[in-house]
Amino acid sequence: MMKKLFLLAGVVLALASCKPSQEQPQFDMPDVADVAMYQVNPRVFAPEQSLNAVAARIDSIKALGVNVMWVMPIYPIGIEKGKNSPYCISDYKAIAPEFGTIDDLKRLVGVCHDHGMGLILDWVANHTAWDHPWLKAHPDWYTHDEQTDTIIHPRPWDWYDVADLNYDNKQMRLAMIDAMKFWIADVGIDGFRCDVADGVPADFWNEAISALRQAAGKRRILMLAEGKRLDNFTQGGFDMNYGWDYKDSLVKVFQGAPAANLIKADKAEYDSLPQGKVKLRFTTNHDHATETEPCIQFGNDRGAMAAFVASIFPHGGALIYGSQEVGYPEPINFFKYVPVDWTAKPEIYAEYVKLMQIYNEHPALRKATPTAFAHQDVLLVEKRLDADRYLVVVNVRNARKTVDVPQGWVNSETEDLMEGKLLTLGKTIELQPYEYLILNKTGEVK
């Protein structure tokens, strides 16, 4: 009997030793300045069990050079007044069978960590489905029309499938934070992308994010606000928010506005930004993809790639929306399953892989303060970090363009990082339609 007890004790100790140490987390979220994000819309991966389908594609996702996976909402979807939107949530602490189970999500988190990636979930704090249990149990947790005393949808938007939450109610706030902590502490995710962050008071975000960081212990989490208010950072405590204005300028520039407008847009977004905070930069996301894809919005596949370069190299904050890496040519309605051919356009996928390799291997390209040179048709940005000097050149037109080489780069010997070859600059650069160059200065021609 004593021998059996010793044996049992040994098994218990062995199992305990296999548990992840709270002192030494298996995965550490990268610094926000080093984030390269991949957005997962589960409904382009599979019609059911899509979390497992995402896990099955982890190698090709990781090969893109990303280190954070953002998964769109996977919670149960409301039926009352519903449109099958994943942003219409009827239970904050469960997963819809369409996407899988909590165990499936835990496995995906583990697979991401094993591949050196963090996983953040989409969180919808602004509103719930009309059949969320809170609505009947706690109607005072929702915003009411002053005249009719009925619960309203979020205004001024036309989101009639959801009910607006009342952030004057302290009990609702505590329940919301409790639900968010569940996914951090019990499931092990690495943070949240917070939907309609500007529609929720900054003091709530401060309270919630403080509680989440405490729940995470020594693990670093990433908090991304879908918003552009400065108080996302100064009061809310977010690490990143959206570069909406830069994306708007990007579209206008590719439609004919001066390329120098991108320089102004970048400066406007970063001039007031607190140190250490980052703007998420993108050419598409789930909202924009419902209308058009980058290969259409920016002219063609070459324009889409030029726009991507112009979006991520002024200041980093790179986002790839799952589907753009294969040049998906049609709008994607995320309210339903839309199959994507992941084998389409392998040359586009390879180009994203190479661009993100450069992004990751050359910190100056994402971290250094840009020095820009104004031009009507070409984005010219110099990046310096210590002794490293880079020149990013992007033709934003579907036509040949010639641009003067900036002072200090004339007669320079450079490395073309995309082609992996040496290039000696003269006084001008001839660019093909939508051509871009990423040059690393290696020396001066004597």
Beta strands, then each sheet from edge to edge (+ up, - down):
strand 1: 36-40
strand 2: 68-71
strand 3: 118-124
strand 4: 127-129
strand 5: 162-164
strand 6: 191-195
strand 7: 222-225
strand 8: 240-242
strand 9: 278-280
strand 10: 318-321
strand 11: 370-373
strand 12: 378-385
strand 13: 388-395
strand 14: 401-404
strand 15: 412-416
strand 16: 421-424
strand 17: 428-431
strand 18: 436-444
sheet 1: 9+ 8+ 7+ 6+ 3+ 2+ 1+ 10+
sheet 2: 4+ 5-
sheet 3: 11+ 12- 13+ 18- 15+ 16-
sheet 4: 14+ 17-
end
